[in-house]
């Protein structure tokens, strides 16, 4: 207790008798020594330091996602999350409350993204390390809030927007630095996926969806050396036939009223498409109509192409396509969402329940578009608007094509999605 009293009293540079420590020769050195001993006396060894600091046998400050030691020395900082699987939500450093805990619980049980199909185990794995990434936590909370709004769980629009803004801001800050570990890369990609699905739940999210998807494409191509979320592996043209030889491509060509009318409506848009990317996207949609009468796997590949293509154009072409005044582009997008939904109801029948708000949001987007189209463009939205009236039954008019088996859409194991 005497040492403690001395430390408290000499903190401002005075000794017990009031003399300046600097006037007592080595008094200051003695005080620092006592203070150091007292500080070390209460120290307990932490086992949560990064692997690099452990190998160097130095004390780790345990900063997340990269500790100060590693950042200062330019070393790769990686934590072993297996040693701390139950770290608290607030280990990100952010401030969360009981409402946020409810949202987090809702995300884990109900609001996690529906891709990969039947991929709850994948998202459970992601939530197990989300506490180390505040941008990921905010994205999860935002998606959960939007999900509650649509599922009748109350008005959470303000919370959904607040968490979304925070997530995007923090993610942008993180993207200014290179990934320091595989989990670090996965967290960034997962955040973009969560933000993408939140866009699909927003009344004004029709174009925002493609902004997020472009971010996913660019991130996987140029920034992340590896990422665990192999969400579209089964839909890629690089290996679909080899892994699924039973999905035939030589089905007899058939037609339906739905596909015939879709083709005619797309053809009417051809003369309006001026830019290279507008023409390219129209071609992708026309191919989707053709593939819908061939096989389910070809249809899924065509749908995937309609999303993945947004990672290809340069920024100027992409910005032009996404311009709120580019009604031609929005007409193309409206046609795509109708095609995707109606065809998807048949092709992905076993999984359609995982997308409960899809029809609601497509209806909202197209009706909102109808209110802002220029008079000369209004007629080109006739087919999508007509489809809104019969959308629930339209898929029954599609030609009979080979049924897609559940195994064709699922990863072989959870490890395949996280390797």
Protein Blocks (a to p, Z undefined) as FASTA:
>chain_A
ZZmmmmmmmmnopafkopafklnojmmmmmmmmmmmmmmmmpccdfkbcfklmmnopace
hiafbdfklmmnopacdddfklmmmbcfklnopacdfklmmmmmmmmmmmgcfbdehilm
mmmmmmmmmmmmmklmmmmmmmmmmmmmmnonajaklmmmmmmmmmmmmmmmmmmpccfb
fklmmmmmmmmmmmmmmmmmpfklmmmmmmmmmmmmmmmmmmmmbdfblfklmmpcklmm
mmmmmlcfkbccdddfklmmmmmmmmmmmmmpmbfmlmmmmmmmmmmmmmmmmbmmlmmm
mmmmmmmmmmmpcfklmmmmmpmklmmlmmmmmmmmmmmmmmmmmmmmmmmmmmmmlmmm
mmmmmmmmmmmgcfklmmmmmmmmmmmmmmmmmmmmpccdddddfklmpcfbfklmmZZ
